[in-house]
Amino acid sequence: MKRLVIASLFATSLLGAHAETYVDNARVRSAEPQYENINVPREECRSHWINEQSSRHEEPQARQYGGAIVGGLAGGVLGHQVGGGRGKDAATALGVVLGAITGDQFQNRDQRAQYDNAQYENVQREVKRCRTVNETQSRITGYRVAYEYRGQNYTTFMRSNPGNSLPVRVTVDPVLQ
């Protein structure tokens, strides 16, 4: 019996606390857009032309070693003809070295002339310079909406413009005395 009384009291208290909720429409008086400023980085580039000197020459040929070999052999033979004893060996070695240097310079003399006769000309070249610029942009974050419902004025913030009317949730609660 005690349990039945407790259960009925609990059920009665739940019914007393129950509120009615329904949706109605309120009249929108104004909707003002709200803005925020943001920085948007962008790259700004400019190009201009500069004059510079450039050397113009033919592609160098591959270095040849035949002249050094032939010159070394000829220098060794000539050096061996000079002197006697240990001096003969030193003269042969010196003849090989001097003959190789002379033969190499003789065979590759045109390559050095290519670099000495380089021609210079003025050429234009484009130079591009870029920098990052922050640009301030305004964007709408939402709307401050003023509306009227049953003679009362209210304001709220909404993400989108509601138009002429705004659906509102109405809750009716009994006042307990």
BELVENBEL-V152847 format. One record per backbone hydrogen bond with DSSP energy under -0.5 kcal/mol. CO is the residue of the C=O (numbers start at 1). NH is the residue of the N-H. E is the energy in kcal/mol with one decimal. If there is no record, write none. Layout:
co->(CO	CO)
nh->(NH	NH)
e->(E	E)
This chain:
co->(1	2	3	4	5	6	7	8	9	10	11	12	13	14	20	22	24	26	27	30	31	32	34	34	36	38	38	39	40	42	43	44	46	48	50	52	54	55	56	65	66	67	68	69	70	71	72	73	74	75	76	77	78	79	84	85	85	86	87	88	89	90	91	92	93	94	95	96	97	98	99	100	101	102	103	104	106	108	108	109	110	111	112	113	115	119	121	123	125	127	129	131	133	133	135	137	139	142	143	143	144	145	146	146	147	148	149	152	154	156	158	164	166	168	168	170	171	172	174)
nh->(5	6	7	8	9	10	11	12	13	14	15	16	17	18	172	170	168	166	148	146	33	144	141	142	139	40	137	41	135	133	45	131	129	127	125	123	121	57	119	69	70	71	72	73	74	75	76	77	78	79	80	81	81	82	87	88	89	90	91	92	93	94	95	96	97	98	99	100	101	102	103	104	105	106	107	108	109	111	112	113	114	115	116	117	118	56	54	52	50	48	46	44	42	135	40	38	36	34	145	158	32	156	29	30	154	27	152	149	147	145	143	28	26	24	170	22	173	20	176)
e->(-2.0	-2.4	-2.5	-2.1	-2.2	-2.1	-2.2	-2.3	-2.2	-1.8	-2.0	-2.0	-1.5	-0.8	-3.4	-3.6	-3.3	-2.4	-2.9	-2.7	-0.5	-2.8	-3.1	-1.1	-2.2	-0.5	-2.9	-0.6	-2.4	-3.2	-0.5	-1.9	-3.1	-3.2	-2.4	-2.9	-2.3	-0.5	-1.9	-1.7	-2.7	-2.5	-2.1	-2.2	-2.5	-2.6	-2.2	-2.2	-2.4	-2.6	-1.8	-0.7	-0.7	-1.0	-1.4	-0.5	-1.0	-1.8	-2.5	-2.1	-2.3	-2.5	-2.1	-2.2	-2.1	-2.5	-2.4	-2.3	-2.2	-2.3	-2.6	-2.3	-2.3	-2.2	-2.2	-2.3	-0.7	-0.6	-0.9	-1.1	-1.2	-1.0	-1.7	-1.8	-1.0	-3.5	-2.5	-2.5	-2.5	-2.3	-2.6	-3.1	-2.4	-0.6	-3.0	-2.8	-2.1	-3.1	-0.8	-2.7	-2.4	-2.1	-2.8	-1.8	-2.9	-1.9	-1.6	-2.5	-2.5	-2.8	-3.4	-2.6	-2.7	-2.7	-0.5	-2.4	-0.5	-2.0	-0.7)
